[in-house]
Amino acid sequence: MLRDRTLASDIEMFSGVVRRTLNYGDRMLLAEIVFAAGGEVPWHSHPHEQIGYLASGRLEFELGDEKKELKAGDSWLVPCDVRHRARALEPSIAIDIFSPVRDDYKY
C-alpha cells in the first residue's frame, strides 16, 4: 500500500516524543519517532521484535545492560521482551520497524 506521510497522525507518546505510524501490513509496522532535545522513551519491553535507524540527531540508547550514544546513521535491534529506553541528546528522528504489527500503534 502506498501512503502519503501527511496522512500520519501525530501521537504524543511522552513529553517531547511524538510517534507517526507511517504504514503497516500483516506482519510489520513502520513508525517515525520525533524527539525534542531531552525527550525520553522510558524503560519498557514488548513482545515485538524492533529494528530501528537514527535518521538525524543523537540518542542515548540502553538495551538490556548495554548503553551507547547513537548518532545519525546508527541502528539498533531490540529482541522480543528485552528492556530498553532512549533519550534524545538533541532533536532527533528515529525510524522503527516492528514485527509482528503493534496493534497499539495502528492508525
C-alpha positions as CSV (number, residue, x, y, z in Angstrom):
1,M,0.0,0.0,0.0
2,L,1.4,3.4,-0.9
3,R,0.7,6.0,1.8
4,D,1.3,9.8,1.9
5,R,3.3,10.8,5.1
6,T,1.0,13.7,5.6
7,L,-1.8,11.3,6.5
8,A,0.0,10.1,9.5
9,S,-1.4,11.4,12.8
10,D,1.0,12.9,15.4
11,I,0.6,10.9,18.7
12,E,2.4,12.3,21.7
13,M,3.9,9.2,23.4
14,F,5.7,11.0,26.2
15,S,6.7,14.6,26.8
16,G,9.0,15.6,23.9
17,V,8.4,12.3,22.0
18,V,5.9,12.1,19.0
19,R,5.1,9.0,17.0
20,R,3.8,8.8,13.5
21,T,2.7,5.4,12.2
22,L,3.7,5.6,8.5
23,N,2.4,2.2,7.3
24,Y,1.8,-1.4,8.2
25,G,0.9,-4.7,6.7
26,D,0.0,-8.1,8.0
27,R,3.4,-8.8,9.7
28,M,5.3,-5.5,10.2
29,L,4.8,-1.8,11.0
30,L,6.8,1.3,10.2
31,A,6.9,4.3,12.5
32,E,8.7,7.6,12.7
33,I,9.6,8.8,16.2
34,V,10.4,12.5,16.6
35,F,12.3,13.5,19.8
36,A,12.7,17.0,21.1
37,A,16.0,17.5,22.9
38,G,15.7,15.7,26.3
39,G,12.7,13.7,25.1
40,E,12.7,10.2,26.6
41,V,11.1,6.9,26.0
42,P,11.3,5.3,29.4
43,W,12.4,1.7,30.2
44,H,9.9,-0.8,28.7
45,S,9.7,-4.0,26.8
46,H,7.2,-5.6,24.4
47,P,6.7,-8.9,22.6
48,H,7.6,-7.4,19.2
49,E,11.0,-7.5,17.5
50,Q,12.1,-4.0,16.8
51,I,14.7,-2.7,14.4
52,G,15.5,1.0,14.0
53,Y,17.6,3.6,12.3
54,L,18.5,7.1,13.6
55,A,17.8,9.4,10.7
56,S,19.0,12.5,12.4
57,G,20.3,13.7,15.8
58,R,21.8,11.8,18.7
59,L,20.2,9.4,21.2
60,E,21.4,7.8,24.4
61,F,20.1,4.2,23.9
62,E,20.1,1.5,26.5
63,L,19.3,-2.1,25.6
64,G,19.4,-4.6,28.5
65,D,22.8,-4.0,30.1
66,E,24.3,-2.1,27.1
67,K,24.4,1.7,26.9
68,K,25.5,3.6,23.9
69,E,25.3,7.1,22.3
70,L,24.0,6.7,18.8
71,K,24.4,9.3,16.0
72,A,22.6,9.7,12.7
73,G,23.1,6.6,10.6
74,D,23.4,4.2,13.5
75,S,20.8,1.4,14.1
76,W,19.5,-1.0,16.7
77,L,17.9,-4.4,17.0
78,V,15.7,-5.0,20.1
79,P,14.8,-8.7,20.5
80,C,11.3,-9.6,21.9
81,D,10.8,-8.8,25.6
82,V,14.2,-7.1,26.1
83,R,14.0,-3.9,28.3
84,H,15.2,-0.8,26.6
85,R,15.0,3.0,26.7
86,A,16.1,6.1,24.6
87,R,16.8,9.7,25.5
88,A,17.4,12.4,22.9
89,L,20.6,14.4,23.4
90,E,19.5,16.8,20.7
91,P,16.4,17.0,18.4
92,S,16.3,13.6,16.7
93,I,14.3,11.5,14.3
94,A,14.2,7.7,14.5
95,I,12.6,5.1,12.2
96,D,11.3,1.9,13.8
97,I,10.0,-1.3,12.3
98,F,8.1,-3.7,14.5
99,S,7.2,-7.3,13.8
100,P,4.6,-8.5,14.4
101,V,2.4,-5.4,14.0
102,R,1.9,-3.4,17.2
103,D,-1.9,-3.1,17.5
104,D,-1.4,-0.1,19.8
105,Y,0.4,1.7,17.0
106,K,-2.2,1.2,14.2
107,Y,-3.8,4.3,12.8
